């Protein structure tokens, strides 16, 4: 197969970060309250689903119910499992959960016993949490990145983030669907599709993408399968589905959250992060996920002191903050998105922020090709390192093994799009290759030194803001998704933190705004995001519309 053209490579990068925006030029619709919902598509009973007792419940509300005896961990698990059963394969058939944990009820019973004996482990004690199906769990669930090639693979140890969740008393409820191999397989992929899980749907409009690659985690939280979920990101895979599903999603600084036991794309950019319906819940989950891990040395160097992210939240947190507006490259691709963004900036100013407009990133768009080159090299090296850790009997130990498996099972794995990125990565040499080192150096220079760091210093900024992306596009399994723009790449390549927060709706489709920060500024970003959230109150529950409100 021939290599794709330069334009296709640009689509590849945007496709893998899973930004999907609608065409510009239509009138804006950003209501504070959405109109009444039409009937669900599918066999679900809308009145039953809308009456779900745990819909939109926060961690704090669930903990209050646990403390009062209204709930037990077991009844929470039972209700969420019933929700998944009624919504994921029946009803709107969202396809956001690949498998549920057969031990979830037993784990919940044990945690209930601890509570009865006067022991609670913290804010997540007894709270069901979903994790993406590229996060190792050493239990009866399998870890596959959505691929049939790894079906039945049972890691011998939990990923560090899974260990942290269990230690905090969370119930790992199941594994979420994702864009297969974190959307790093094809130049023409459909976000939210995997061989194991099928095509995920956006809860706000069922013909729209849930975005990727943490599509299942985003869609599951939006549809109240759980209060919070864990996603992973290389470039946009937490923040993009969060924006597409009207969620809060945080990509931490590289090194804050361990990657050990997570099926990788690239060590220079990979991280796990929280996905939630509120900033407070995202802060709670981030505090659990963050930690030093000897299995991931980057988490043990230059690490700041531990932070209580919940205590950092402040409804007046934007007052006096210098917020730069990144317009060049990151606006102008969608009229409805731009209009919502202008309202968001005005809301920040009204909340007391000092707006620096514009505060453009001089190098915006200049390191996309270098990023893709780095990812191809690191994907081959890092994935093969992971595959070698699998128990005896694993179907694949190399990228070539996976390519061969997909060809042999093309009807199940390649029915809609191919594996062009796999084939490009398979041709790459080791990480000592000069071309890789040159591309990596270019990425660091342009994204950090001459990019974000220079912009923060020039304007003395506390944060930068930009639209996360445009409205989610329609699912297209024939041609693959096309995106028009996003702001995920600068922080992804630099390794800096970013958080997206709901900023309204266009035609009933969610929009998000991203706050970008300096390294280790998660507490400050959460504070700004919380202040914006409290000032605007944009998030509304999904209504499972057949399509956008046109």
C-alpha positions as a printed NumPy array, in Angstrom:
array([[  0.   ,   0.   ,   0.   ],
       [  1.412,   3.399,  -0.94 ],
       [  2.036,   6.053,   1.685],
       [ -0.666,   8.72 ,   1.994],
       [ -0.269,  12.206,   0.646],
       [  0.63 ,  15.213,   2.79 ],
       [ -3.015,  16.237,   3.012],
       [ -3.959,  12.742,   4.123],
       [ -1.302,  12.896,   6.827],
       [ -2.889,  16.077,   8.158],
       [ -6.233,  14.284,   8.277],
       [ -4.512,  11.336,   9.939],
       [ -3.282,  13.436,  12.846],
       [ -6.606,  15.141,  13.318],
       [ -8.404,  11.821,  12.91 ],
       [ -6.326,  10.173,  15.594],
       [ -6.854,  13.021,  18.013],
       [-10.495,  12.603,  17.033],
       [-11.53 ,  16.191,  16.566],
       [-14.693,  16.287,  14.534],
       [-16.32 ,  19.589,  13.684],
       [-19.397,  20.497,  11.721],
       [-19.309,  22.862,   8.751],
       [-19.219,  26.567,   9.506],
       [-21.676,  29.216,   8.417],
       [-24.959,  28.282,  10.102],
       [-26.794,  30.262,  12.765],
       [-25.73 ,  29.748,  16.373],
       [-27.877,  27.908,  18.878],
       [-26.394,  27.944,  22.368],
       [-29.38 ,  27.693,  24.726],
       [-29.104,  27.741,  28.504],
       [-31.86 ,  25.13 ,  28.629],
       [-32.423,  22.617,  25.878],
       [-35.981,  22.021,  24.622],
       [-37.96 ,  18.903,  25.393],
       [-36.633,  15.684,  23.906],
       [-38.239,  13.744,  21.086],
       [-38.616,   9.995,  21.38 ],
       [-35.561,   7.783,  21.574],
       [-34.367,   5.932,  18.521],
       [-34.359,   2.209,  19.263],
       [-36.285,  -0.056,  21.574],
       [-35.654,   1.824,  24.798],
       [-38.478,   3.285,  26.868],
       [-37.619,   6.979,  27.041],
       [-39.724,   7.655,  30.11 ],
       [-37.961,   4.826,  31.941],
       [-34.499,   6.018,  30.937],
       [-35.215,   9.629,  31.863],
       [-36.395,   8.461,  35.286],
       [-33.08 ,   6.734,  36.056],
       [-32.494,   7.445,  39.736],
       [-28.729,   8.04 ,  39.401],
       [-28.839,  10.239,  36.303],
       [-26.296,  13.08 ,  36.585],
       [-25.456,  12.138,  40.186],
       [-22.083,  13.482,  41.299],
       [-19.542,  11.727,  43.493],
       [-20.579,  13.992,  46.37 ],
       [-24.248,  13.111,  45.965],
       [-23.463,   9.4  ,  45.768],
       [-21.28 ,   9.616,  48.885],
       [-24.041,  11.431,  50.747],
       [-26.403,   8.602,  49.845],
       [-23.878,   6.003,  50.946],
       [-23.354,   7.8  ,  54.257],
       [-27.09 ,   8.094,  54.937],
       [-27.84 ,   4.505,  53.972],
       [-29.937,   5.48 ,  50.97 ],
       [-27.427,   3.592,  48.814],
       [-24.893,   0.859,  49.294],
       [-21.978,   0.214,  46.975],
       [-23.846,  -2.915,  45.889],
       [-27.053,  -1.058,  44.987],
       [-25.032,   1.524,  43.054],
       [-23.348,  -1.237,  41.067],
       [-26.682,  -2.941,  40.438],
       [-28.301,   0.261,  39.204],
       [-25.413,   1.208,  36.928],
       [-25.235,  -2.307,  35.491],
       [-28.953,  -2.143,  34.747],
       [-28.431,   1.246,  33.112],
       [-25.69 ,  -0.159,  30.89 ],
       [-27.869,  -3.123,  29.948],
       [-30.809,  -0.917,  29.001],
       [-28.844,   1.754,  27.121],
       [-25.79 ,   0.144,  25.602],
       [-27.142,  -2.763,  23.587],
       [-30.847,  -1.943,  23.792],
       [-32.564,   1.445,  23.744],
       [-30.318,   3.913,  21.913],
       [-27.616,   1.192,  21.633],
       [-24.721,   3.497,  22.504],
       [-21.984,   0.797,  22.444],
       [-19.788,   2.423,  25.089],
       [-18.999,  -0.582,  27.314],
       [-17.039,  -3.536,  25.958],
       [-17.444,  -5.661,  29.064],
       [-18.548,  -5.35 ,  32.664],
       [-16.61 ,  -6.637,  35.631],
       [-17.949, -10.054,  36.77 ],
       [-16.495,  -9.329,  40.222],
       [-18.056,  -5.874,  40.633],
       [-20.793,  -6.985,  43.024],
       [-18.374,  -8.932,  45.197],
       [-16.025,  -5.939,  45.355],
       [-18.95 ,  -3.7  ,  46.273],
       [-19.998,  -6.091,  49.06 ],
       [-16.486,  -5.998,  50.523],
       [-16.433,  -2.203,  50.439],
       [-19.855,  -2.08 ,  52.097],
       [-18.44 ,  -4.3  ,  54.823],
       [-15.576,  -1.869,  55.372],
       [-18.04 ,   1.014,  55.665],
       [-20.138,  -0.891,  58.217],
       [-16.961,  -1.426,  60.236],
       [-16.227,   2.291,  60.271],
       [-13.582,   2.358,  57.542],
       [-13.821,   4.463,  54.409],
       [-10.898,   5.046,  52.087],
       [-11.85 ,   8.445,  50.72 ],
       [-14.138,  10.165,  48.245],
       [-14.258,   7.18 ,  45.867],
       [-15.088,   4.536,  48.471],
       [-17.866,   2.431,  46.966],
       [-18.133,   4.556,  43.805],
       [-18.392,   2.624,  40.501],
       [-15.853,   3.819,  37.897],
       [-15.355,   2.746,  34.286],
       [-11.909,   2.535,  32.679],
       [-10.858,   2.514,  29.052],
       [-10.085,  -0.861,  27.489],
       [ -6.395,  -0.084,  27.093],
       [ -5.845,  -0.003,  30.867],
       [ -4.633,  -3.278,  32.364],
       [ -6.707,  -4.908,  35.073],
       [ -5.41 ,  -8.141,  36.582],
       [ -8.826,  -9.702,  37.011],
       [-11.347, -11.645,  34.951],
       [-11.713,  -8.81 ,  32.445],
       [ -9.493,  -8.677,  29.382],
       [ -7.463,  -5.714,  28.1  ],
       [ -7.426,  -5.328,  24.326],
       [ -7.445,  -1.705,  23.084],
       [-10.634,  -2.812,  21.334],
       [ -8.822,  -5.304,  19.118],
       [ -9.822,  -8.907,  18.6  ],
       [ -6.104,  -9.712,  18.396],
       [ -5.793,  -9.259,  22.166],
       [ -9.168, -10.726,  23.121],
       [ -8.666, -13.014,  26.09 ],
       [ -5.462, -11.256,  27.146],
       [ -5.256, -11.111,  30.935],
       [ -2.388,  -8.994,  32.284],
       [ -0.626, -10.296,  35.362],
       [ -0.709,  -6.929,  37.142],
       [ -3.016,  -3.925,  37.31 ],
       [ -2.024,  -0.721,  35.588],
       [ -0.838,   1.804,  38.164],
       [ -4.026,   3.854,  37.72 ],
       [ -6.129,   0.726,  38.332],
       [ -4.12 ,   0.045,  41.495],
       [ -4.802,   3.613,  42.623],
       [ -8.52 ,   3.258,  41.978],
       [ -8.758,   0.019,  43.934],
       [ -6.727,   1.445,  46.828],
       [ -9.091,   4.421,  46.933],
       [-12.099,   2.112,  47.256],
       [-13.503,   2.556,  43.768],
       [-15.384,  -0.307,  42.126],
       [-13.986,  -0.869,  38.64 ],
       [-17.319,  -1.477,  36.951],
       [-16.052,  -2.434,  33.497],
       [-14.059,  -1.529,  30.396],
       [-15.175,   1.135,  27.956],
       [-15.139,   0.94 ,  24.198],
       [-12.66 ,   3.117,  22.315],
       [-11.419,   3.934,  18.885],
       [ -9.433,   0.747,  18.277],
       [ -5.752,   1.035,  19.18 ],
       [ -6.544,   4.542,  20.464],
       [ -7.349,   5.623,  16.893],
       [ -3.809,   5.013,  15.658],
       [ -4.475,   2.368,  13.038],
       [ -5.956,   4.021,   9.937],
       [ -5.918,   7.355,   8.138],
       [ -9.66 ,   6.97 ,   7.446],
       [-10.961,   5.673,  10.76 ],
       [-14.291,   6.297,  12.447],
       [-13.874,   7.493,  16.031],
       [-15.538,   5.243,  18.542],
       [-15.304,   2.068,  16.439],
       [-13.461,  -1.057,  17.517],
       [-13.518,  -4.656,  16.41 ],
       [-14.648,  -5.764,  19.868],
       [-17.081,  -2.991,  20.707],
       [-18.539,  -1.84 ,  17.401],
       [-19.453,   1.79 ,  16.686],
       [-20.115,   4.037,  19.653],
       [-22.757,   6.763,  19.362],
       [-22.952,  10.258,  20.782],
       [-25.676,  10.46 ,  23.461],
       [-26.632,  13.967,  22.304],
       [-27.347,  12.893,  18.719],
       [-27.095,   9.227,  17.831],
       [-25.824,   9.793,  14.299],
       [-22.908,  11.891,  15.581],
       [-19.469,  10.762,  16.675],
       [-18.712,  10.408,  20.381],
       [-15.186,  11.351,  19.279],
       [-12.093,   9.529,  20.299],
       [-10.21 ,   7.725,  21.239],
       [-11.671,   7.683,  24.765],
       [-15.098,   7.676,  23.146],
       [-16.565,   4.999,  25.383],
       [-15.421,   6.689,  28.576],
       [-16.914,   9.977,  27.412],
       [-20.186,   8.545,  26.188],
       [-20.575,   6.398,  29.302],
       [-20.183,   9.327,  31.682],
       [-22.517,  11.493,  29.586],
       [-25.176,   8.761,  29.641],
       [-24.827,   8.236,  33.426],
       [-23.362,   4.742,  33.297],
       [-21.112,   5.993,  36.109],
       [-20.177,   9.299,  37.727],
       [-16.614,   9.375,  36.37 ],
       [-14.398,   7.393,  34.025],
       [-10.742,   7.178,  33.098],
       [ -9.607,   7.964,  29.569],
       [ -6.19 ,   8.168,  27.981],
       [ -4.767,  10.772,  25.651],
       [ -1.914,  11.17 ,  23.203],
       [ -3.397,  14.157,  21.369],
       [ -7.007,  15.025,  22.166],
       [ -8.267,  11.606,  23.184],
       [ -9.526,  12.776,  26.585],
       [-10.382,  16.378,  25.771],
       [-12.023,  15.728,  22.385],
       [-14.633,  13.154,  23.515],
       [-15.213,  15.225,  26.637],
       [-16.055,  18.263,  24.504],
       [-18.196,  16.146,  22.168],
       [-20.197,  14.778,  25.119],
       [-20.498,  18.005,  27.167],
       [-18.054,  16.829,  29.832],
       [-15.086,  18.049,  31.789],
       [-11.909,  16.269,  30.683],
       [ -8.357,  16.882,  31.856],
       [ -5.099,  15.993,  30.155],
       [ -2.471,  16.23 ,  32.907],
       [  1.163,  17.239,  32.616],
       [  3.21 ,  14.31 ,  31.336],
       [  4.563,  12.714,  34.495],
       [  1.688,  13.475,  36.853],
       [ -0.16 ,  10.195,  36.119],
       [  1.641,   6.923,  35.442],
       [  1.356,   5.12 ,  32.116],
       [  2.556,   1.726,  33.368],
       [  0.158,  -1.016,  32.35 ],
       [ -1.556,   1.117,  29.699],
       [ -1.375,   0.009,  26.051],
       [  0.68 ,   2.844,  24.537],
       [  0.947,   5.024,  21.499],
       [  3.887,   7.229,  22.412],
       [  5.727,   7.787,  25.677],
       [  6.501,  11.428,  24.895],
       [  2.795,  12.31 ,  24.847],
       [  0.701,   9.533,  26.473],
       [ -1.183,  10.103,  29.708],
       [ -4.336,   8.979,  31.459],
       [ -6.837,  11.544,  32.69 ],
       [-10.236,  12.023,  34.347],
       [-13.53 ,  12.457,  32.492],
       [-16.512,  13.732,  34.482],
       [-19.697,  15.759,  34.34 ],
       [-18.399,  18.375,  36.796],
       [-15.069,  20.015,  37.522],
       [-15.311,  18.89 ,  41.146],
       [-15.598,  15.235,  40.145],
       [-12.691,  15.613,  37.716],
       [-10.597,  17.088,  40.542],
       [-11.495,  14.214,  42.862],
       [-10.551,  11.593,  40.275],
       [ -7.322,  13.361,  39.296],
       [ -6.245,  13.354,  42.922],
       [ -6.637,   9.579,  42.995],
       [ -4.909,   8.934,  39.656],
       [ -1.868,  11.138,  40.29 ],
       [  1.149,   9.545,  41.946],
       [  4.78 ,   8.541,  41.598],
       [  5.335,   5.092,  40.089],
       [  8.771,   3.459,  39.791],
       [  7.474,   1.542,  36.755],
       [  7.132,   4.884,  34.927],
       [ 10.294,   6.878,  35.772],
       [  8.955,  10.132,  34.315],
       [  6.55 ,  10.261,  37.291],
       [  9.402,  10.273,  39.809],
       [ 11.451,  13.184,  38.398],
       [ 10.734,  16.911,  38.707],
       [  7.499,  16.058,  40.431],
       [  5.809,  18.796,  42.498],
       [  4.463,  18.244,  45.982],
       [  1.104,  16.522,  46.273],
       [ -1.871,  18.824,  45.728],
       [ -5.44 ,  18.639,  47.018],
       [ -7.151,  19.55 ,  43.773],
       [-10.593,  19.845,  45.342],
       [ -9.373,  22.467,  47.816],
       [ -8.043,  24.497,  44.877],
       [-11.54 ,  24.986,  43.441],
       [-12.886,  28.51 ,  43.813],
       [-16.005,  30.01 ,  42.233],
       [-14.151,  33.355,  42.176],
       [-11.047,  31.719,  40.747],
       [-10.983,  33.744,  37.515],
       [-10.815,  37.064,  39.342],
       [ -7.512,  38.705,  38.449],
       [ -6.284,  35.754,  36.357],
       [ -4.527,  36.734,  33.111],
       [ -6.209,  34.658,  30.425],
       [ -4.825,  34.763,  26.881],
       [ -7.025,  34.131,  23.856],
       [ -5.352,  31.86 ,  21.279],
       [ -7.066,  32.778,  18.01 ],
       [ -4.566,  31.993,  15.249],
       [ -5.238,  28.47 ,  13.885],
       [ -7.634,  27.61 ,  16.714],
       [-10.582,  29.786,  15.648],
       [-12.113,  30.662,  12.29 ],
       [-13.029,  27.145,  11.157],
       [-16.62 ,  27.104,  12.475],
       [-18.933,  30.108,  12.807],
       [-21.087,  28.498,  15.49 ],
       [-18.021,  27.51 ,  17.512],
       [-16.54 ,  31.003,  17.223],
       [-19.789,  32.61 ,  18.381],
       [-19.965,  30.353,  21.439],
       [-16.296,  31.056,  22.163],
       [-16.876,  34.824,  22.12 ],
       [-19.62 ,  34.323,  24.694],
       [-17.241,  32.189,  26.772],
       [-14.52 ,  34.85 ,  26.726],
       [-17.061,  37.484,  27.766],
       [-18.165,  35.24 ,  30.633],
       [-14.535,  34.95 ,  31.799],
       [-14.158,  38.727,  31.672],
       [-17.403,  39.181,  33.59 ],
       [-16.026,  36.763,  36.202],
       [-13.068,  39.073,  36.746],
       [-10.422,  37.654,  34.399],
       [ -7.927,  39.96 ,  32.712],
       [ -8.347,  39.036,  29.056],
       [ -5.306,  39.299,  26.796],
       [ -6.655,  39.138,  23.258],
       [ -5.117,  37.948,  21.058],
       [ -2.375,  35.879,  22.65 ],
       [ -1.504,  33.707,  19.673],
       [  0.923,  30.8  ,  19.693],
       [  3.471,  31.837,  17.047],
       [  4.289,  28.242,  16.106],
       [  0.7  ,  27.016,  15.85 ],
       [  0.333,  24.41 ,  13.116],
       [  4.069,  24.239,  12.406],
       [  4.891,  20.965,  14.166],
       [  2.029,  18.691,  13.1  ],
       [  4.106,  16.671,  10.628],
       [  6.963,  16.29 ,  13.116],
       [  4.493,  15.106,  15.747],
       [  3.168,  12.38 ,  13.477],
       [  6.721,  11.224,  12.691],
       [  7.518,  10.969,  16.399],
       [  4.346,   9.022,  17.063],
       [  5.083,   6.486,  14.315],
       [  8.505,   5.716,  15.764],
       [  7.394,   5.613,  19.387],
       [  4.273,   3.581,  18.625],
       [  6.267,   0.73 ,  17.15 ],
       [  8.83 ,   0.743,  19.967],
       [  6.433,   1.267,  22.861],
       [  3.721,  -1.101,  21.671],
       [  6.164,  -3.939,  21.092],
       [  7.584,  -3.356,  24.573],
       [  4.06 ,  -3.713,  25.966],
       [  3.254,  -6.807,  23.888],
       [  6.34 ,  -8.562,  25.261],
       [  4.877,  -8.252,  28.772],
       [  1.78 , -10.29 ,  27.925],
       [  1.447, -13.806,  29.322],
       [  2.367, -16.888,  27.329],
       [ -0.066, -17.663,  24.549],
       [ -0.604, -14.059,  23.458],
       [ -1.481, -13.815,  19.748],
       [  0.906, -10.935,  19.066],
       [  4.389,  -9.906,  20.18 ],
       [  5.167,  -7.448,  17.383],
       [  3.422,  -4.863,  15.25 ],
       [  3.905,  -7.169,  12.264],
       [  1.983,  -9.855,  14.162],
       [ -0.942,  -7.461,  14.585],
       [ -0.889,  -6.481,  10.911],
       [ -0.964, -10.152,   9.943],
       [ -3.809, -10.871,  12.384],
       [ -5.906,  -8.057,  10.939],
       [ -5.365,  -9.315,   7.399],
       [ -6.315, -12.839,   8.432],
       [ -9.459, -11.562,  10.17 ],
       [-10.279,  -8.766,   7.756],
       [-14.033,  -9.338,   7.845],
       [-14.108,  -8.502,  11.559],
       [-11.178,  -6.09 ,  11.856],
       [-11.02 ,  -4.316,   8.485],
       [-14.637,  -4.066,   7.308],
       [-14.713,  -0.255,   7.101],
       [-11.139,   1.046,   7.084],
       [ -7.612,  -0.259,   6.895],
       [ -4.404,  -0.187,   8.905],
       [ -2.302,   2.343,   6.995],
       [ -0.785,   3.817,  10.17 ],
       [  0.196,   0.356,  11.418],
       [  1.967,  -0.265,   8.119],
       [  3.765,   3.081,   8.201],
       [  4.897,   2.532,  11.795],
       [  6.095,  -1.023,  11.034],
       [  8.629,   0.423,   8.572],
       [ 10.25 ,   2.661,  11.182],
       [ 13.588,   1.894,  12.78 ],
       [ 14.643,   2.098,  16.442],
       [ 14.468,   5.222,  18.597],
       [ 18.152,   5.798,  17.951],
       [ 17.318,   6.694,  14.333],
       [ 18.457,  10.284,  13.517],
       [ 15.159,  11.084,  11.793],
       [ 13.287,  10.313,  14.996],
       [ 15.623,  12.413,  17.125],
       [ 15.335,  15.317,  14.693],
       [ 11.534,  15.192,  14.703],
       [ 11.423,  14.963,  18.506],
       [ 13.74 ,  17.947,  18.892],
       [ 11.575,  19.946,  16.471],
       [  8.443,  19.099,  18.436],
       [  9.974,  20.199,  21.722],
       [ 11.392,  23.417,  20.278],
       [  8.229,  24.519,  18.496],
       [  5.623,  23.349,  21.012],
       [  7.479,  24.386,  24.163],
       [ 10.369,  26.842,  23.792],
       [  9.025,  28.854,  20.866],
       [  5.404,  27.861,  21.414],
       [  3.468,  27.677,  24.671],
       [  6.313,  28.704,  26.97 ],
       [  7.111,  31.748,  24.833],
       [  3.442,  32.754,  24.698],
       [  2.984,  32.474,  28.459],
       [  6.132,  34.506,  29.089],
       [  5.43 ,  37.199,  26.475],
       [  1.975,  38.018,  27.81 ],
       [  2.551,  37.038,  31.479],
       [ -0.356,  34.618,  31.284],
       [ -1.894,  32.306,  33.84 ],
       [ -3.681,  30.295,  31.127],
       [ -4.548,  30.263,  27.442],
       [ -8.038,  29.543,  26.143],
       [ -9.361,  28.33 ,  22.789],
       [-12.342,  26.345,  21.536],
       [-11.649,  22.657,  22.09 ],
       [-13.139,  21.789,  18.672],
       [-16.282,  22.235,  16.602],
       [-19.575,  20.369,  17.003],
       [-19.247,  16.58 ,  16.609],
       [-19.551,  15.422,  13.011],
       [-21.723,  12.645,  11.662],
       [-20.476,   9.074,  11.919],
       [-19.058,   8.021,   8.561],
       [-17.878,   4.418,   8.362],
       [-17.545,   4.688,   4.586],
       [-15.144,   7.615,   4.269],
       [-13.966,   8.155,   7.818],
       [-14.421,  11.342,   9.786],
       [-13.154,  14.706,   8.654],
       [-12.326,  17.445,  11.1  ],
       [-12.056,  21.157,  10.544],
       [-10.132,  22.237,  13.614],
       [ -9.186,  21.744,  17.251],
       [ -6.817,  23.098,  19.899],
       [ -5.548,  19.839,  21.378],
       [ -2.11 ,  19.646,  19.771],
       [  0.004,  22.324,  21.541],
       [ -0.401,  20.893,  25.055],
       [ -0.29 ,  17.327,  23.753],
       [  3.087,  17.759,  22.058],
       [  4.561,  19.997,  24.766],
       [  3.409,  17.695,  27.566],
       [  1.581,  20.585,  29.257],
       [ -1.794,  20.261,  31.008],
       [ -5.155,  21.199,  29.506],
       [ -8.768,  20.973,  30.623],
       [-11.961,  21.253,  28.585],
       [-15.272,  22.461,  30.038],
       [-18.715,  22.687,  28.399],
       [-19.29 ,  26.073,  26.718],
       [-22.73 ,  25.557,  25.186],
       [-24.432,  23.828,  22.281],
       [-24.878,  24.405,  18.558],
       [-27.911,  22.694,  17.012],
       [-28.145,  20.661,  20.222],
       [-24.538,  19.436,  19.805],
       [-22.01 ,  20.023,  22.599],
       [-19.139,  22.511,  22.449],
       [-16.188,  22.833,  24.814],
       [-13.615,  25.454,  25.737],
       [-10.049,  24.483,  26.646],
       [ -7.846,  26.091,  29.299],
       [ -4.133,  25.439,  28.604],
       [ -1.493,  25.807,  31.298],
       [  2.165,  25.679,  32.205],
       [  3.605,  22.359,  33.413],
       [  2.173,  21.195,  36.773],
       [ -0.511,  23.902,  36.804],
       [ -3.405,  21.45 ,  37.132],
       [ -4.681,  23.047,  40.347],
       [ -4.831,  26.486,  38.726],
       [ -6.523,  25.15 ,  35.585],
       [ -9.116,  23.33 ,  37.664],
       [ -9.748,  26.547,  39.584],
       [-10.305,  28.556,  36.378],
       [-12.453,  25.815,  34.875],
       [-14.538,  25.599,  38.04 ],
       [-15.102,  29.357,  38.093],
       [-16.189,  29.259,  34.437],
       [-18.443,  26.259,  35.054],
       [-20.125,  27.905,  38.034],
       [-20.601,  31.183,  36.167],
       [-22.146,  29.596,  33.065],
       [-23.758,  26.281,  34.111],
       [-23.798,  25.113,  30.473],
       [-23.963,  21.357,  30.901],
       [-27.319,  19.701,  30.229],
       [-28.01 ,  15.934,  30.163],
       [-28.148,  14.191,  26.773],
       [-31.521,  13.506,  25.146],
       [-30.517,  10.765,  22.694],
       [-31.827,  12.635,  19.658],
       [-31.892,  10.851,  16.322],
       [-29.818,  13.661,  14.791],
       [-28.809,  17.277,  15.35 ],
       [-31.518,  19.926,  15.728],
       [-31.411,  21.367,  12.229]])
